[in-house]
Amino acid sequence: MARLEHIAPEPHSRSATGGLCTRRERMVKQLILANLGESLEVTELARACALSRSHFSRAFKCSTGLSPQEWIRQQRIQRAKELIISSALSLTQISQECGFCDQAHFCHIFSRSEGVNPMTWRNHQLRVIAA
């Protein structure tokens, strides 16, 4: 039995458990990350995976633990945090770069995610780095 486990190929598909197969998950995540600054529609992501919108949404959540919209939002916030720390861009520029419709929406989503507004978060991070 141990020998069979050793030579059995690694599973390439999570579809048996309801998730996206590894190839599709990697592809759609790369697509999202390459287009964070754009409007990303779940329907288009589903089409890229050759799945219906509802099947894609369920499979994506099963694979990642987050809905496609939540995962996109999380990635946008992460990218915004990188830009807040490493660039001199304004919040308006950062919000556009990360795909938020405007600065107010960005600040609202950021505050809800991080518990503080972007500039408070930035100042705290700079103090931590300087310490």
N, C-alpha and C positions, 0 to 999 in steps of 0.2 A: 504494500500500500504506500509506504514512504517513497518507494522508487517511482510510482506513478505520479505522486504529487510533485516530485522533483522534475519529471519530464513533461508534465502537463503544462500547456501554455498558460500564461497569465490571461485572465479574462479581459477582453477588449471592450466589453459592452456592459453597461449598467442597465440596459433596457429591460433585462429580466427583472430588475428590482424597480423599474419605473423611471430611472434616471436616463440622462443622455449618455450615449456611448462616449468613451474617452475622446475619440477623434472629434466628434461634433461639439462636445463641451469645450475643448481646446480651441477649435475653430471659431466658435461664437464668442468666446471670451476675447480672443485676439481681434475679432471684428469690432467688438465693443470698445476695447482699449484704443484701437487705431482711430476710432471715430467719436471719442468722448466729447469733443467740442461740437458735434453735430446733433441734430434731433434724431434720436434712436427710437424707432417704433418697434414694438414687440412683434407686430405682424411681419415686418421686414426681417427680423432676426429668425423668426419661425420659418419664413420662406428660405432663408439661407441654409437652414437645417433640413429643408424638405419636409416640414411638419406643419400641422395646423397650429393656429395661434394657441388654442387651449391645450393641445397635447404638448406643445413646446413649453408653455408656461408651467405645466405640471411637472414635466421631466426636468426642466431647469431647476425648479425649486427642490425636487427630489435629489438632484445632484449637488446643489450648492447650499441648500438650507435657506435660500433667499429667493424671492420672486425675481424675475428679470429686472423689473423696475427698481427693486431694493438693491440688487447687486450693482446696477448702473449708478444709482445714487451714491452708494458706498465708494465706488471707484472714482466718481467725480469729486467727492469730498477728499479722498486720499490725494488725488492729483492737485486739488486746490491747496491742501496743506503743504505739499511740496513746493508749489509756486509761491505761497505766502512767505515761506521761509527763505527760499533761494532766489527770488527775483524782486525787482523793484516795480513790478506791475501793480496798477491800481486794482481795487476790488472789482471795479467794473470790467477791467480787462481780464482778470482772473475768472470772473463769472462767465464771460463770453468764451474764454479759452476752455473752460470745463463743461460747457454745454447748458448752463443755466439760462433761463429766458431773460433775466435781468439781475442787477445787483441786489435788489430787495429780496427776491426769491432765493438767491444764493445765500444771503445772510440769514434768512429765516431757516432754510434747510440746514445750514452749517450750525446754527445755534441749537436747533433741535437735536442734531447729531452729537455735537461736542459739549453742549451745556453752556457755552459762552459764544459771544460773537467772534467773527474772524480776527479782528484787531486785538481783542483781549487775549485770544488764543496765541496770536503771533507774539505779543509782548511777553507772555508767560514762557513760550518756547525760547525766545531770545535770552531771557533771564536764566533759564535752565542751561542753555548752551554756554553762557558767559560764566556760570558758576564753577 
